[in-house]
Amino acid sequence: MPKFEKVFNMDKEKNAAAVYKALENGRGKELLSSFLAEALGAGVMHLAKANVVITANYVCHYGDFKKSLVILPIKDITNVYSSNCFYGSYDYSFKAVAVETVMGETFYFSKCSKQQNVADYNTELDTLAKRCRMNEGSLIA
């Protein structure tokens, strides 16, 4: 959990400013305090290689921190699936978890290749798909 704690070390003014700046273009700022309260509790799933934390009500992806920080309520997720992604080269062995929301947004996170990050990727995909099935309006059969 060291990278997660480093990203969300709100004791340092510099780190807090970076988090707020990363969230300023979306709705994540409103969800930050609720997510952080849950992230400190029991039953939190932390997938370090996928750069994802899944709590009872939220999923947070903090990978490529300088570029993206996503906090989503699980109740807003309508679809979760595995998608091809091209990371640096056109190679179909790269995959990402695609998450669609009620608001029509699609987020891609936790990329993996055939050799790297596969266990955390599969765990994240399965966990989010199971939780999404319980949501009203879920598109997962």
The first five atom37 places (N, CA, C, CB, O) and aatype in JSON, in Angstrom:
{
  "aatype": [12, 14, 11, 13, 6, 11, 19, 13, 2, 12, 3, 11, 6, 11, 2, 0, 0, 0, 19, 18, 11, 0, 10, 6, 2, 7, 1, 7, 11, 6, 10, 10, 15, 15, 13, 10, 0, 6, 0, 10, 7, 0, 7, 19, 12, 8, 10, 0, 11, 0, 2, 19, 19, 9, 16, 0, 2, 18, 19, 4, 8, 18, 7, 3, 13, 11, 11, 15, 10, 19, 9, 10, 14, 9, 11, 3, 9, 16, 2, 19, 18, 15, 15, 2, 4, 13, 18, 7, 15, 18, 3, 18, 15, 13, 11, 0, 19, 0, 19, 6, 16, 19, 12, 7, 6, 16, 13, 18, 13, 15, 11, 4, 15, 11, 5, 5, 2, 19, 0, 3, 18, 2, 16, 6, 10, 3, 16, 10, 0, 11, 1, 4, 1, 12, 2, 6, 7, 15, 10, 9, 0],
  "atom_mask": [
    [1, 1, 1, 1, 1],
    [1, 1, 1, 1, 1],
    [1, 1, 1, 1, 1],
    [1, 1, 1, 1, 1],
    [1, 1, 1, 1, 1],
    [1, 1, 1, 1, 1],
    [1, 1, 1, 1, 1],
    [1, 1, 1, 1, 1],
    [1, 1, 1, 1, 1],
    [1, 1, 1, 1, 1],
    [1, 1, 1, 1, 1],
    [1, 1, 1, 1, 1],
    [1, 1, 1, 1, 1],
    [1, 1, 1, 1, 1],
    [1, 1, 1, 1, 1],
    [1, 1, 1, 1, 1],
    [1, 1, 1, 1, 1],
    [1, 1, 1, 1, 1],
    [1, 1, 1, 1, 1],
    [1, 1, 1, 1, 1],
    [1, 1, 1, 1, 1],
    [1, 1, 1, 1, 1],
    [1, 1, 1, 1, 1],
    [1, 1, 1, 1, 1],
    [1, 1, 1, 1, 1],
    [1, 1, 1, 0, 1],
    [1, 1, 1, 1, 1],
    [1, 1, 1, 0, 1],
    [1, 1, 1, 1, 1],
    [1, 1, 1, 1, 1],
    [1, 1, 1, 1, 1],
    [1, 1, 1, 1, 1],
    [1, 1, 1, 1, 1],
    [1, 1, 1, 1, 1],
    [1, 1, 1, 1, 1],
    [1, 1, 1, 1, 1],
    [1, 1, 1, 1, 1],
    [1, 1, 1, 1, 1],
    [1, 1, 1, 1, 1],
    [1, 1, 1, 1, 1],
    [1, 1, 1, 0, 1],
    [1, 1, 1, 1, 1],
    [1, 1, 1, 0, 1],
    [1, 1, 1, 1, 1],
    [1, 1, 1, 1, 1],
    [1, 1, 1, 1, 1],
    [1, 1, 1, 1, 1],
    [1, 1, 1, 1, 1],
    [1, 1, 1, 1, 1],
    [1, 1, 1, 1, 1],
    [1, 1, 1, 1, 1],
    [1, 1, 1, 1, 1],
    [1, 1, 1, 1, 1],
    [1, 1, 1, 1, 1],
    [1, 1, 1, 1, 1],
    [1, 1, 1, 1, 1],
    [1, 1, 1, 1, 1],
    [1, 1, 1, 1, 1],
    [1, 1, 1, 1, 1],
    [1, 1, 1, 1, 1],
    [1, 1, 1, 1, 1],
    [1, 1, 1, 1, 1],
    [1, 1, 1, 0, 1],
    [1, 1, 1, 1, 1],
    [1, 1, 1, 1, 1],
    [1, 1, 1, 1, 1],
    [1, 1, 1, 1, 1],
    [1, 1, 1, 1, 1],
    [1, 1, 1, 1, 1],
    [1, 1, 1, 1, 1],
    [1, 1, 1, 1, 1],
    [1, 1, 1, 1, 1],
    [1, 1, 1, 1, 1],
    [1, 1, 1, 1, 1],
    [1, 1, 1, 1, 1],
    [1, 1, 1, 1, 1],
    [1, 1, 1, 1, 1],
    [1, 1, 1, 1, 1],
    [1, 1, 1, 1, 1],
    [1, 1, 1, 1, 1],
    [1, 1, 1, 1, 1],
    [1, 1, 1, 1, 1],
    [1, 1, 1, 1, 1],
    [1, 1, 1, 1, 1],
    [1, 1, 1, 1, 1],
    [1, 1, 1, 1, 1],
    [1, 1, 1, 1, 1],
    [1, 1, 1, 0, 1],
    [1, 1, 1, 1, 1],
    [1, 1, 1, 1, 1],
    [1, 1, 1, 1, 1],
    [1, 1, 1, 1, 1],
    [1, 1, 1, 1, 1],
    [1, 1, 1, 1, 1],
    [1, 1, 1, 1, 1],
    [1, 1, 1, 1, 1],
    [1, 1, 1, 1, 1],
    [1, 1, 1, 1, 1],
    [1, 1, 1, 1, 1],
    [1, 1, 1, 1, 1],
    [1, 1, 1, 1, 1],
    [1, 1, 1, 1, 1],
    [1, 1, 1, 1, 1],
    [1, 1, 1, 0, 1],
    [1, 1, 1, 1, 1],
    [1, 1, 1, 1, 1],
    [1, 1, 1, 1, 1],
    [1, 1, 1, 1, 1],
    [1, 1, 1, 1, 1],
    [1, 1, 1, 1, 1],
    [1, 1, 1, 1, 1],
    [1, 1, 1, 1, 1],
    [1, 1, 1, 1, 1],
    [1, 1, 1, 1, 1],
    [1, 1, 1, 1, 1],
    [1, 1, 1, 1, 1],
    [1, 1, 1, 1, 1],
    [1, 1, 1, 1, 1],
    [1, 1, 1, 1, 1],
    [1, 1, 1, 1, 1],
    [1, 1, 1, 1, 1],
    [1, 1, 1, 1, 1],
    [1, 1, 1, 1, 1],
    [1, 1, 1, 1, 1],
    [1, 1, 1, 1, 1],
    [1, 1, 1, 1, 1],
    [1, 1, 1, 1, 1],
    [1, 1, 1, 1, 1],
    [1, 1, 1, 1, 1],
    [1, 1, 1, 1, 1],
    [1, 1, 1, 1, 1],
    [1, 1, 1, 1, 1],
    [1, 1, 1, 1, 1],
    [1, 1, 1, 1, 1],
    [1, 1, 1, 1, 1],
    [1, 1, 1, 1, 1],
    [1, 1, 1, 0, 1],
    [1, 1, 1, 1, 1],
    [1, 1, 1, 1, 1],
    [1, 1, 1, 1, 1],
    [1, 1, 1, 1, 1]
  ],
  "atom_positions": [
    [[0.79, -1.21, 0.0], [0.0, 0.0, 0.0], [0.84, 1.28, 0.0], [-0.91, -0.01, 1.19], [0.27, 2.37, 0.08]],
    [[2.16, 1.21, -0.08], [2.96, 2.42, 0.01], [2.63, 3.48, -1.05], [4.4, 2.07, -0.09], [2.6, 4.67, -0.74]],
    [[2.39, 3.06, -2.3], [2.11, 4.05, -3.34], [0.79, 4.75, -3.07], [2.1, 3.39, -4.73], [0.68, 5.97, -3.23]],
    [[-0.23, 3.99, -2.67], [-1.53, 4.58, -2.33], [-1.38, 5.59, -1.21], [-2.54, 3.48, -1.93], [-1.91, 6.7, -1.29]],
    [[-0.65, 5.22, -0.16], [-0.46, 6.13, 0.97], [0.33, 7.36, 0.56], [0.26, 5.41, 2.11], [0.09, 8.45, 1.08]],
    [[1.25, 7.2, -0.37], [2.03, 8.34, -0.84], [1.14, 9.31, -1.63], [3.21, 7.86, -1.72], [1.23, 10.52, -1.45]],
    [[0.3, 8.76, -2.5], [-0.59, 9.61, -3.3], [-1.57, 10.37, -2.41], [-1.35, 8.76, -4.33], [-1.8, 11.56, -2.61]],
    [[-2.15, 9.66, -1.44], [-3.19, 10.26, -0.6], [-2.68, 10.71, 0.76], [-4.32, 9.29, -0.42], [-3.44, 10.71, 1.73]],
    [[-1.42, 11.08, 0.86], [-0.89, 11.63, 2.1], [-1.33, 13.08, 2.2], [0.68, 11.5, 2.16], [-0.62, 13.99, 1.77]],
    [[-2.5, 13.28, 2.79], [-3.1, 14.62, 2.83], [-2.51, 15.48, 3.95], [-4.6, 14.5, 3.02], [-2.9, 16.64, 4.11]],
    [[-1.57, 14.93, 4.72], [-0.91, 15.71, 5.76], [0.01, 16.76, 5.15], [-0.12, 14.8, 6.71], [0.21, 17.83, 5.71]],
    [[0.58, 16.43, 4.0], [1.49, 17.37, 3.34], [0.68, 18.25, 2.39], [2.6, 16.6, 2.56], [-0.11, 17.77, 1.58]],
    [[0.88, 19.54, 2.52], [0.14, 20.49, 1.7], [0.37, 20.28, 0.21], [0.53, 21.91, 2.09], [-0.54, 20.41, -0.6]],
    [[1.6, 19.94, -0.14], [1.96, 19.71, -1.55], [1.19, 18.52, -2.12], [3.48, 19.47, -1.69], [0.67, 18.6, -3.23]],
    [[1.1, 17.43, -1.36], [0.37, 16.25, -1.82], [-1.12, 16.52, -1.91], [0.63, 15.06, -0.89], [-1.78, 16.1, -2.87]],
    [[-1.67, 17.21, -0.92], [-3.09, 17.54, -0.94], [-3.42, 18.4, -2.15], [-3.5, 18.26, 0.37], [-4.44, 18.2, -2.81]],
    [[-2.55, 19.37, -2.45], [-2.76, 20.23, -3.61], [-2.73, 19.41, -4.9], [-1.69, 21.34, -3.66], [-3.52, 19.67, -5.81]],
    [[-1.84, 18.43, -4.99], [-1.75, 17.58, -6.19], [-3.02, 16.75, -6.36], [-0.53, 16.66, -6.11], [-3.51, 16.6, -7.47]],
    [[-3.55, 16.22, -5.26], [-4.78, 15.43, -5.32], [-5.95, 16.31, -5.76], [-5.09, 14.79, -3.94], [-6.71, 15.93, -6.65]],
    [[-6.09, 17.49, -5.16], [-7.18, 18.39, -5.53], [-7.07, 18.83, -6.99], [-7.2, 19.62, -4.61], [-8.08, 18.95, -7.69]],
    [[-5.85, 19.08, -7.45], [-5.65, 19.48, -8.84], [-6.04, 18.34, -9.79], [-4.18, 19.89, -9.08], [-6.67, 18.58, -10.82]],
    [[-5.67, 17.11, -9.44], [-6.02, 15.96, -10.28], [-7.52, 15.74, -10.35], [-5.34, 14.7, -9.75], [-8.03, 15.21, -11.35]],
    [[-8.24, 16.14, -9.31], [-9.68, 15.92, -9.26], [-10.5, 17.13, -9.71], [-10.09, 15.55, -7.87], [-11.73, 17.05, -9.78]],
    [[-9.84, 18.26, -10.02], [-10.59, 19.49, -10.25], [-11.47, 19.47, -11.5], [-9.65, 20.62, -10.34], [-12.42, 20.25, -11.57]],
    [[-11.19, 18.64, -12.47], [-11.98, 18.63, -13.7], [-13.15, 17.66, -13.68], [-11.09, 18.31, -14.86], [-13.85, 17.52, -14.69]],
    [[-13.37, 16.99, -12.59], [-14.46, 16.02, -12.54], [-15.25, 16.12, -11.25], [0.0, 0.0, 0.0], [-15.18, 17.12, -10.55]],
    [[-15.98, 15.07, -10.96], [-16.82, 15.06, -9.76], [-16.17, 14.33, -8.6], [-18.15, 14.43, -10.06], [-16.79, 14.17, -7.55]],
    [[-14.93, 13.89, -8.77], [-14.24, 13.13, -7.73], [-13.96, 13.91, -6.46], [0.0, 0.0, 0.0], [-13.86, 13.31, -5.39]],
    [[-13.85, 15.23, -6.57], [-13.54, 16.06, -5.4], [-14.62, 15.91, -4.32], [-13.39, 17.53, -5.81], [-14.32, 15.9, -3.13]],
    [[-15.88, 15.81, -4.76], [-17.0, 15.66, -3.82], [-16.95, 14.3, -3.11], [-18.34, 15.82, -4.56], [-17.43, 14.17, -1.99]],
    [[-16.37, 13.3, -3.76], [-16.35, 11.94, -3.23], [-15.1, 11.64, -2.41], [-16.45, 10.95, -4.36], [-15.02, 10.61, -1.76]],
    [[-14.11, 12.54, -2.45], [-12.81, 12.28, -1.85], [-12.88, 11.96, -0.36], [-11.92, 13.47, -2.05], [-12.31, 10.96, 0.07]],
    [[-13.56, 12.78, 0.43], [-13.57, 12.55, 1.89], [-14.29, 11.26, 2.25], [-14.24, 13.73, 2.61], [-13.84, 10.53, 3.13]],
    [[-15.39, 10.95, 1.57], [-16.11, 9.69, 1.83], [-15.25, 8.5, 1.48], [-17.43, 9.64, 1.05], [-15.19, 7.52, 2.22]],
    [[-14.57, 8.59, 0.32], [-13.7, 7.5, -0.11], [-12.55, 7.29, 0.88], [-13.15, 7.78, -1.5], [-12.27, 6.16, 1.27]],
    [[-11.9, 8.38, 1.3], [-10.76, 8.25, 2.21], [-11.19, 7.67, 3.55], [-10.09, 9.62, 2.43], [-10.44, 6.89, 4.15]],
    [[-12.38, 8.03, 4.03], [-12.88, 7.46, 5.29], [-13.06, 5.95, 5.15], [-14.21, 8.13, 5.7], [-12.71, 5.2, 6.06]],
    [[-13.61, 5.51, 4.03], [-13.8, 4.07, 3.8], [-12.48, 3.35, 3.57], [-14.72, 3.84, 2.61], [-12.32, 2.2, 3.97]],
    [[-11.53, 4.03, 2.93], [-10.24, 3.4, 2.6], [-9.44, 3.06, 3.85], [-9.42, 4.31, 1.71], [-8.57, 2.19, 3.81]],
    [[-9.73, 3.73, 4.95], [-9.03, 3.46, 6.21], [-9.69, 2.34, 6.99], [-8.96, 4.71, 7.05], [-9.11, 1.83, 7.95]],
    [[-10.9, 1.95, 6.61], [-11.65, 0.94, 7.34], [-11.29, -0.48, 6.94], [0.0, 0.0, 0.0], [-10.39, -0.73, 6.13]],
    [[-12.01, -1.4, 7.54], [-11.8, -2.83, 7.26], [-12.53, -3.23, 5.98], [-12.28, -3.71, 8.46], [-13.46, -2.54, 5.55]],
    [[-12.1, -4.32, 5.38], [-12.77, -4.84, 4.2], [-12.41, -4.13, 2.91], [0.0, 0.0, 0.0], [-13.12, -4.24, 1.92]],
    [[-11.31, -3.41, 2.92], [-10.88, -2.69, 1.73], [-10.01, -3.61, 0.89], [-10.11, -1.39, 2.11], [-9.13, -4.3, 1.41]],
    [[-10.25, -3.63, -0.41], [-9.45, -4.44, -1.32], [-8.45, -3.52, -2.0], [-10.35, -5.19, -2.37], [-8.84, -2.61, -2.74]],
    [[-7.17, -3.75, -1.75], [-6.13, -2.93, -2.36], [-5.33, -3.79, -3.33], [-5.2, -2.32, -1.27], [-4.69, -4.76, -2.93]],
    [[-5.37, -3.44, -4.58], [-4.66, -4.18, -5.63], [-3.52, -3.29, -6.12], [-5.63, -4.58, -6.81], [-3.69, -2.49, -7.04]],
    [[-2.36, -3.45, -5.48], [-1.23, -2.54, -5.7], [-0.73, -2.54, -7.14], [-0.1, -2.92, -4.78], [-0.42, -1.48, -7.68]],
    [[-0.65, -3.7, -7.77], [-0.13, -3.74, -9.14], [-1.11, -3.14, -10.14], [0.2, -5.18, -9.54], [-0.71, -2.69, -11.21]],
    [[-2.38, -3.14, -9.8], [-3.38, -2.53, -10.66], [-3.61, -1.06, -10.3], [-4.7, -3.3, -10.56], [-4.34, -0.36, -11.0]],
    [[-3.0, -0.59, -9.21], [-3.18, 0.78, -8.71], [-4.65, 1.1, -8.46], [-2.61, 1.78, -9.71], [-5.15, 2.16, -8.84]],
    [[-5.34, 0.17, -7.81], [-6.77, 0.31, -7.54], [-7.06, -0.02, -6.09], [-7.58, -0.59, -8.48], [-6.47, -0.93, -5.51]],
    [[-8.0, 0.74, -5.5], [-8.53, 0.44, -4.18], [-10.04, 0.33, -4.34], [-8.14, 1.54, -3.11], [-10.68, 1.23, -4.89]],
    [[-10.61, -0.78, -3.86], [-12.05, -0.99, -3.93], [-12.56, -1.06, -2.5], [-12.42, -2.29, -4.73], [-12.16, -1.93, -1.72]],
    [[-13.46, -0.13, -2.15], [-14.08, -0.13, -0.82], [-15.52, -0.63, -0.98], [-14.04, 1.3, -0.16], [-15.9, -1.09, -2.05]],
    [[-16.3, -0.54, 0.08], [-17.68, -1.0, 0.02], [-18.5, -0.2, -1.0], [-18.34, -0.89, 1.4], [-19.37, -0.77, -1.66]],
    [[-18.22, 1.09, -1.14], [-19.04, 1.94, -2.01], [-18.3, 2.63, -3.14], [-19.69, 2.95, -1.19], [-18.93, 3.26, -3.99]],
    [[-16.97, 2.53, -3.17], [-16.19, 3.27, -4.16], [-15.11, 2.41, -4.79], [-15.56, 4.5, -3.52], [-14.66, 1.42, -4.22]],
    [[-14.71, 2.82, -6.0], [-13.51, 2.27, -6.63], [-12.64, 3.48, -6.97], [-13.86, 1.39, -7.93], [-13.13, 4.49, -7.49]],
    [[-11.36, 3.37, -6.68], [-10.42, 4.46, -6.95], [-9.24, 3.92, -7.73], [-9.96, 5.14, -5.64], [-8.59, 2.96, -7.3]],
    [[-8.96, 4.53, -8.87], [-7.77, 4.19, -9.65], [-6.82, 5.37, -9.56], [-8.12, 3.85, -11.14], [-7.19, 6.5, -9.88]],
    [[-5.6, 5.11, -9.13], [-4.63, 6.19, -8.95], [-3.38, 5.96, -9.78], [-4.26, 6.33, -7.48], [-2.31, 6.47, -9.43]],
    [[-3.49, 5.21, -10.85], [-2.34, 4.95, -11.71], [-1.99, 6.15, -12.55], [0.0, 0.0, 0.0], [-2.84, 7.01, -12.8]],
    [[-0.75, 6.21, -12.98], [-0.29, 7.36, -13.76], [-0.75, 8.64, -13.07], [-0.82, 7.29, -15.22], [-1.37, 9.5, -13.69]],
    [[-0.43, 8.76, -11.78], [-1.01, 9.79, -10.93], [-0.91, 11.19, -11.52], [-0.35, 9.78, -9.59], [-1.82, 12.0, -11.33]],
    [[0.16, 11.49, -12.22], [0.29, 12.84, -12.76], [-0.74, 13.1, -13.86], [1.7, 13.05, -13.31], [-1.01, 14.25, -14.21]],
    [[-1.32, 12.03, -14.39], [-2.29, 12.19, -15.46], [-3.71, 11.86, -15.04], [-1.9, 11.33, -16.62], [-4.66, 12.47, -15.54]],
    [[-3.88, 10.91, -14.13], [-5.25, 10.5, -13.82], [-5.42, 10.06, -12.38], [-5.68, 9.39, -14.74], [-4.54, 9.45, -11.78]],
    [[-6.57, 10.39, -11.86], [-7.0, 9.96, -10.54], [-8.52, 9.86, -10.63], [-6.52, 10.95, -9.38], [-9.19, 10.87, -10.84]],
    [[-9.06, 8.66, -10.48], [-10.49, 8.45, -10.67], [-11.09, 7.87, -9.4], [-10.75, 7.51, -11.87], [-10.6, 6.86, -8.88]],
    [[-12.15, 8.49, -8.89], [-12.92, 7.96, -7.77], [-14.36, 7.85, -8.26], [-12.81, 8.87, -6.47], [-14.97, 8.84, -8.63]],
    [[-14.89, 6.62, -8.27], [-16.25, 6.39, -8.74], [-17.07, 5.68, -7.69], [-16.24, 5.58, -10.04], [-16.58, 4.75, -7.05]],
    [[-18.32, 6.1, -7.49], [-19.23, 5.31, -6.65], [-19.59, 4.02, -7.39], [-20.52, 6.13, -6.29], [-19.92, 4.05, -8.57]],
    [[-19.52, 2.91, -6.7], [-19.83, 1.63, -7.34], [-21.28, 1.59, -7.82], [-19.57, 0.46, -6.37], [-21.59, 0.94, -8.81]],
    [[-22.17, 2.29, -7.12], [-23.59, 2.3, -7.52], [-23.82, 2.97, -8.88], [-24.42, 3.01, -6.45], [-24.86, 2.76, -9.5]],
    [[-22.86, 3.79, -9.34], [-22.99, 4.47, -10.63], [-22.44, 3.67, -11.8], [-22.29, 5.79, -10.57], [-22.56, 4.09, -12.95]],
    [[-21.85, 2.51, -11.53], [-21.25, 1.7, -12.6], [-22.32, 0.84, -13.26], [-20.1, 0.81, -12.04], [-23.05, 0.11, -12.58]],
    [[-22.42, 0.94, -14.58], [-23.42, 0.15, -15.3], [-22.81, -1.03, -16.06], [-24.17, 1.03, -16.26], [-23.5, -2.01, -16.34]],
    [[-21.53, -0.93, -16.4], [-20.91, -2.01, -17.17], [-19.41, -2.06, -16.89], [-21.17, -1.83, -18.68], [-18.76, -1.03, -16.74]],
    [[-18.88, -3.28, -16.81], [-17.45, -3.51, -16.6], [-17.04, -4.62, -17.56], [-17.12, -3.88, -15.1], [-17.69, -5.66, -17.62]],
    [[-15.96, -4.39, -18.3], [-15.51, -5.42, -19.24], [-14.02, -5.25, -19.52], [-16.31, -5.36, -20.54], [-13.42, -4.23, -19.21]],
    [[-13.45, -6.29, -20.11], [-12.05, -6.27, -20.51], [-11.96, -5.71, -21.92], [-11.41, -7.7, -20.43], [-12.71, -6.11, -22.8]],
    [[-11.04, -4.78, -22.11], [-10.91, -4.12, -23.4], [-9.46, -4.15, -23.86], [-11.43, -2.68, -23.33], [-8.55, -4.08, -23.04]],
    [[-9.25, -4.25, -25.16], [-7.89, -4.1, -25.68], [-7.46, -2.66, -25.5], [-7.8, -4.53, -27.18], [-8.27, -1.75, -25.61]],
    [[-6.19, -2.46, -25.23], [-5.65, -1.1, -25.19], [-4.27, -1.12, -25.8], [-5.61, -0.54, -23.73], [-3.55, -2.11, -25.71]],
    [[-3.91, -0.04, -26.42], [-2.61, 0.05, -27.07], [-1.74, 0.97, -26.24], [-2.73, 0.56, -28.54], [-1.97, 2.17, -26.18]],
    [[-0.76, 0.39, -25.61], [0.1, 1.14, -24.71], [1.51, 1.14, -25.27], [0.07, 0.55, -23.27], [2.28, 0.21, -25.03]],
    [[1.85, 2.16, -26.01], [3.2, 2.26, -26.55], [3.39, 1.57, -27.88], [0.0, 0.0, 0.0], [4.24, 1.98, -28.67]],
    [[2.62, 0.52, -28.15], [2.73, -0.17, -29.43], [1.41, -0.87, -29.73], [3.9, -1.2, -29.4], [0.57, -1.05, -28.85]],
    [[1.24, -1.25, -30.97], [0.01, -1.91, -31.38], [0.13, -3.41, -31.14], [-0.31, -1.63, -32.86], [0.43, -4.18, -32.05]],
    [[-0.1, -3.8, -29.92], [0.04, -5.19, -29.51], [-1.25, -5.6, -28.81], [1.29, -5.39, -28.58], [-1.62, -5.0, -27.8]],
    [[-1.93, -6.6, -29.33], [-3.21, -7.0, -28.77], [-3.08, -7.76, -27.45], [-3.95, -7.85, -29.75], [-4.09, -8.2, -26.91]],
    [[-1.88, -7.92, -26.93], [-1.73, -8.59, -25.64], [-2.01, -7.64, -24.48], [-0.33, -9.19, -25.51], [-2.15, -8.09, -23.35]],
    [[-2.09, -6.33, -24.74], [-2.4, -5.37, -23.68], [-3.91, -5.27, -23.49], [-1.8, -3.98, -24.0], [-4.66, -5.14, -24.46]],
    [[-4.33, -5.33, -22.25], [-5.75, -5.23, -21.9], [-5.91, -4.15, -20.84], [-6.31, -6.6, -21.39], [-4.95, -3.79, -20.16]],
    [[-7.13, -3.64, -20.7], [-7.47, -2.69, -19.65], [-8.88, -3.01, -19.17], [-7.35, -1.21, -20.15], [-9.68, -3.57, -19.91]],
    [[-9.17, -2.64, -17.93], [-10.53, -2.77, -17.41], [-11.29, -1.52, -17.85], [-10.54, -2.93, -15.83], [-10.88, -0.4, -17.55]],
    [[-12.39, -1.72, -18.56], [-13.23, -0.6, -18.99], [-14.44, -0.53, -18.07], [-13.68, -0.77, -20.49], [-15.1, -1.54, -17.82]],
    [[-14.72, 0.66, -17.56], [-15.83, 0.87, -16.64], [-16.73, 1.95, -17.23], [-15.33, 1.28, -15.21], [-16.28, 3.06, -17.5]],
    [[-18.01, 1.62, -17.43], [-18.98, 2.59, -17.94], [-19.89, 3.01, -16.79], [-19.82, 1.99, -19.11], [-20.25, 2.2, -15.94]],
    [[-20.25, 4.31, -16.77], [-21.07, 4.83, -15.69], [-22.45, 5.24, -16.19], [-20.38, 6.03, -15.03], [-22.71, 5.28, -17.39]],
    [[-23.32, 5.55, -15.25], [-24.68, 6.0, -15.55], [-24.66, 7.28, -16.38], [-25.47, 6.23, -14.25], [-25.55, 7.5, -17.19]],
    [[-23.65, 8.1, -16.18], [-23.56, 9.39, -16.87], [-22.97, 9.26, -18.28], [-22.71, 10.36, -16.05], [-22.72, 10.27, -18.93]],
    [[-22.76, 8.03, -18.75], [-22.24, 7.81, -20.09], [-20.73, 7.93, -20.2], [0.0, 0.0, 0.0], [-20.19, 7.97, -21.31]],
    [[-20.03, 7.98, -19.08], [-18.58, 8.07, -19.09], [-17.99, 6.67, -19.2], [-18.05, 8.79, -17.81], [-18.57, 5.7, -18.71]],
    [[-16.84, 6.56, -19.84], [-16.1, 5.3, -19.89], [-14.69, 5.57, -19.42], [-16.11, 4.69, -21.33], [-14.01, 6.46, -19.93]],
    [[-14.25, 4.8, -18.44], [-12.9, 4.92, -17.9], [-12.15, 3.62, -18.18], [-12.92, 5.24, -16.38], [-12.72, 2.53, -18.08]],
    [[-10.89, 3.74, -18.53], [-10.04, 2.58, -18.76], [-8.92, 2.64, -17.75], [-9.48, 2.55, -20.22], [-8.16, 3.61, -17.69]],
    [[-8.8, 1.58, -16.92], [-7.67, 1.54, -16.02], [-7.17, 0.15, -15.77], [-8.03, 2.18, -14.74], [-7.79, -0.84, -16.15]],
    [[-6.01, 0.09, -15.1], [-5.35, -1.16, -14.72], [-4.95, -1.99, -15.93], [-6.27, -1.98, -13.83], [-5.37, -3.13, -16.09]],
    [[-4.13, -1.4, -16.76], [-3.67, -2.13, -17.94], [-2.79, -3.31, -17.53], [-2.89, -1.19, -18.88], [-2.13, -3.28, -16.49]],
    [[-2.8, -4.34, -18.35], [-1.94, -5.49, -18.1], [-1.55, -6.1, -19.44], [-2.65, -6.55, -17.19], [-2.21, -5.88, -20.45]],
    [[-0.49, -6.86, -19.42], [-0.09, -7.62, -20.6], [-0.2, -9.09, -20.23], [1.37, -7.25, -21.09], [-0.65, -9.42, -19.13]],
    [[0.21, -9.96, -21.13], [0.13, -11.4, -20.84], [0.99, -11.79, -19.65], [0.54, -12.21, -22.06], [0.69, -12.76, -18.96]],
    [[2.06, -11.04, -19.41], [3.0, -11.41, -18.35], [2.88, -10.56, -17.09], [4.4, -11.32, -18.87], [3.24, -11.03, -16.01]],
    [[2.39, -9.33, -17.18], [2.44, -8.42, -16.05], [1.07, -8.08, -15.5], [3.14, -7.15, -16.45], [0.11, -7.89, -16.25]],
    [[0.98, -8.01, -14.18], [-0.2, -7.51, -13.47], [-1.48, -8.32, -13.71], [-0.45, -6.09, -13.85], [-2.57, -7.82, -13.47]],
    [[-1.35, -9.54, -14.18], [-2.52, -10.33, -14.58], [-3.4, -10.69, -13.38], [-2.07, -11.59, -15.29], [-4.62, -10.6, -13.49]],
    [[-2.82, -11.09, -12.27], [-3.62, -11.51, -11.11], [-4.46, -10.36, -10.57], [-2.7, -12.05, -9.99], [-5.66, -10.52, -10.35]],
    [[-3.85, -9.19, -10.36], [-4.61, -8.03, -9.87], [-5.65, -7.58, -10.88], [-3.65, -6.88, -9.54], [-6.75, -7.17, -10.51]],
    [[-5.3, -7.64, -12.15], [-6.23, -7.26, -13.22], [-7.47, -8.15, -13.19], [-5.53, -7.36, -14.61], [-8.6, -7.65, -13.22]],
    [[-7.27, -9.46, -13.12], [-8.4, -10.4, -13.09], [-9.24, -10.23, -11.84], [-7.89, -11.83, -13.18], [-10.46, -10.29, -11.9]],
    [[-8.59, -10.02, -10.69], [-9.32, -9.81, -9.43], [-10.17, -8.56, -9.52], [-8.34, -9.71, -8.24], [-11.34, -8.57, -9.12]],
    [[-9.6, -7.48, -10.03], [-10.35, -6.23, -10.17], [-11.54, -6.4, -11.1], [-9.44, -5.11, -10.68], [-12.65, -5.99, -10.77]],
    [[-11.31, -7.01, -12.24], [-12.38, -7.21, -13.22], [-13.51, -8.05, -12.63], [-11.82, -7.89, -14.48], [-14.68, -7.69, -12.77]],
    [[-13.18, -9.15, -11.97], [-14.2, -10.02, -11.36], [-14.97, -9.31, -10.25], [-13.55, -11.29, -10.82], [-16.19, -9.4, -10.18]],
    [[-14.24, -8.61, -9.37], [-14.88, -7.94, -8.24], [-15.83, -6.85, -8.72], [-13.82, -7.33, -7.31], [-16.97, -6.76, -8.25]],
    [[-15.37, -6.01, -9.64], [-16.23, -4.93, -10.14], [-17.43, -5.48, -10.92], [-15.43, -3.98, -11.03], [-18.53, -4.93, -10.82]],
    [[-17.24, -6.55, -11.67], [-18.35, -7.15, -12.42], [-19.41, -7.7, -11.46], [-17.85, -8.27, -13.35], [-20.6, -7.52, -11.69]],
    [[-18.97, -8.36, -10.38], [-19.92, -8.9, -9.39], [-20.7, -7.78, -8.72], [-19.19, -9.73, -8.33], [-21.92, -7.88, -8.55]],
    [[-20.0, -6.71, -8.34], [-20.68, -5.6, -7.67], [-21.59, -4.84, -8.63], [-19.66, -4.63, -7.06], [-22.64, -4.35, -8.23]],
    [[-21.19, -4.75, -9.89], [-22.0, -4.06, -10.89], [-23.31, -4.8, -11.15], [-21.21, -3.89, -12.19], [-24.34, -4.18, -11.39]],
    [[-23.26, -6.12, -11.12], [-24.48, -6.91, -11.36], [-25.58, -6.58, -10.35], [-24.16, -8.41, -11.29], [-26.76, -6.72, -10.65]],
    [[-25.19, -6.14, -9.16], [-26.16, -5.82, -8.12], [-26.78, -4.43, -8.32], [-25.51, -5.89, -6.75], [-27.79, -4.11, -7.69]],
    [[-26.19, -3.61, -9.19], [-26.69, -2.25, -9.42], [-27.92, -2.25, -10.3], [-25.6, -1.39, -10.05], [-28.09, -3.09, -11.17]],
    [[-28.79, -1.27, -10.03], [-29.94, -1.07, -10.89], [-29.44, -0.51, -12.22], [-30.98, -0.11, -10.22], [-28.61, 0.4, -12.23]],
    [[-29.92, -1.02, -13.31], [-29.49, -0.54, -14.62], [-28.21, -1.19, -15.11], [0.0, 0.0, 0.0], [-27.62, -0.71, -16.07]],
    [[-27.79, -2.26, -14.47], [-26.56, -2.94, -14.88], [-26.73, -3.55, -16.27], [-26.17, -4.03, -13.86], [-27.77, -4.12, -16.58]],
    [[-25.7, -3.41, -17.08], [-25.74, -3.97, -18.43], [-25.07, -5.33, -18.51], [-25.07, -3.02, -19.4], [-25.02, -5.94, -19.58]],
    [[-24.56, -5.82, -17.38], [-23.89, -7.11, -17.37], [-24.94, -8.21, -17.23], [-22.85, -7.19, -16.21], [-25.75, -8.19, -16.3]],
    [[-24.92, -9.15, -18.16], [-25.91, -10.24, -18.15], [-25.6, -11.24, -17.06], [-25.96, -10.94, -19.51], [-26.33, -12.22, -16.9]]
  ]
}
